[in-house]
Every structure is written in structure tokens, then in C-alpha cells.
Amino acid sequence: MKIKSILFVAIIFLCCSCSVQKKYTSLEKEMSWLEGKWIGVGYQADAMTAQTWSIELKVDVKNKKCSINYPSLECSGKWVLKNGNSNAATFVEHITEGKDKCFDQGELIITKVDENHLSYSFFYPKNHQLGAFSTLVKSEYAKKLNSKRL
């Protein structure tokens, strides 16, 4: 009886492990449009301040890592995925360096425009109003465009 119980638990564990792996693989495949390094210029939504800053986003979908850097603001951190699909993703931003220079815990909605462009919308953490926007360009694509212009 004890062996049957252990065997039953092992089979249940294997079945659950397989379904979790399939679900992760599905999410990984569905979010593959976000993979890579993206660059752009952020624009303050409040036209009265008219501030701009540089954006560098690195996404490793397989390892579920998103790092964000705002070099001109001297702050950086990571994004944590709230939800996503084949066309859009929502993240919470956690600033780890330069917390006094950037808003921590803001929400970002990233939308796929095409293979080389993303729409970036930042919402303030307390009032959830639009704070900034950008169009991010895949780094390799931007380099290719710049080399054609020279």
C-alpha cells in the first residue's frame, strides 16, 4: 500500500511538472516579441516640463529578466511582469539605483508595434496617470539604420 501511495504521488508530481513546463514554454513563446535590447528617448507627458531622457531596456524572456536603464537620469532597475500576451505586456518598475531621480513602482504598458518598434507608456505609481511615453527601437535595427545614413 505504501509503494502504491508513493507511486501515485510521483505520477501526480510528474504530471503537474509537465503542465507547468508547457505553460512556461507557451508564455515564453508568446512573449518572444519582447526579447532583446531596446533603446529610445522618453518624453514627459506634461507638456509644461517638456523633459526628455534616454531609455535602455534589456529583455531576456527565457530567464524572465527585464533590466531598465535611464542613463541621462542616472537611475536604473528592473521590471517585473504583471501580465502579457503576443502583443502587449504590463510591468511594475522597481528602481534600484538613483531612487531619488526616478519614480519607483510605476506601471509600464509595452505594446508591440512591429518587429523593431515598441510603444512605451509609463504611469505614475500613486495616481496611475500617464507620466511618460516613447517609441523604443530594437538596438540592432537602430545600428543598421544609422550605418545606412553615414
N, C-alpha and C positions, 0 to 999 in steps of 0.2 A: 504494500500500500504506500509506503514511504517513497519508493522508487517511482511509482506512478505519479505521485504528487510533485516530485522534483522534475520529472519529465514534462508534466503538464505546465509547470511554471516556466521551464526552459522554452517550451514551444510558444507560450504566450509572449515571453520576452523577445524571442526572435521575430515573431510576427509584428510586435509593436516597433521594434528597432527598424524593421524593413519599411514600415509605413512612415516613420519619422524621416528616414533617409530619403524616401521618394518625395515627401513633402518639401524637404530642404532643397533637393535637386530641382524640383519644379520651380520653387521660388528663385533659386539661383539662375535658372534658365530664363525665367520671366523677367528678371531684373538685369539681364546681361547688357541691356542698352546703356546702363549707367557706368559700366566698367571703364576705368582709365583715368587719365589726368585731364582736368578741365581748367580753363583759365578765362578770366573776364574782368570787367570793370563794374563795380557795384554803384548804383545810383540811389541817393536818398529820395524817398517818396515825397518828403516835404519839400516842395519847390523853393521855399523860403531859405533853406540852408544850402541847397544845391551842392552837397558834398559828394565826392566820388572816391573810390578806393579800389585797390587791386584784390582779386579773388583767385585763389588756387585751391582746387578741390581734387583729392585723390581718392578713388573708389576701388576697393578690392572686394568684389561681390562674393567670391568664393569664401573668403575668410571673414566676411561681414564687417569690413573696416572702412570707415569714411573719415578721412582727415581733412580739416579745413584750415587754410592759412589766409590771413588778410595782411600781407607784408607791409603795405603802406600805413596800416593802422597799428601795426606791431602787436597783433593778437592772433591766436590760433587755438585749435581744439579738435573736437571730434563730433561727428553726427551720429545719432542713434536712430535707427529706422523705427517708425511707428507703424507704417503700412506702405504697401507698394504693389504695383502691378506692371504690366508691359508698357505703360505709357506715362506713369506718374509715380512719385514717391513722396511721402511726408516724413520729415525728420525733426528731432529736437536737437538743438545745437548746445554743446557743452564746451564753453570756453575754458581752456586750461592754462593758457599763457596770455597775459595782458588783460585780465578780467576788468581792470579799471578803464579799458579803452574800447571794449566791445560789450554788447548785451549778451548776457548768459541766459540760457533756457528759452531762447527764441524758437519759433517753429518755422521750418522751411518747407515749401512745396516746390519740388523739382519736376518739371514736365519735359518729356521728350519732344523736341521739335523735329529733328531728323537725326541721322547717324552722327552728325558732327556738331549739333547745337542743342543746348538745354535752356529752358526758361527757369529762372531762379526768382522766387518770391519769399522774402523774409517778413515774418510777422512778430511784432513785439510780444514779449512774454506776458505782460500784465493785462494789456487791453486787447490783444490779438488784432490790432490794426496793422495794415501794410506799412512796413518801415523802409523796405528797400527792394530793388528789383535789378535784374541783369539778364543778359543772354550769355551763357558760358559756351566756349568753343573748345572742342577736343584739341589738346595740345599738339598732337601730331599734325592735325589738319591745319592749325594756325601756322605751324612752321612751314608746311608745304605752300600755303598761300603767300607767306612772306618771302619765300625763296623765289616764287614766280614774279613778284613785284620788283625784285632787285635787278 
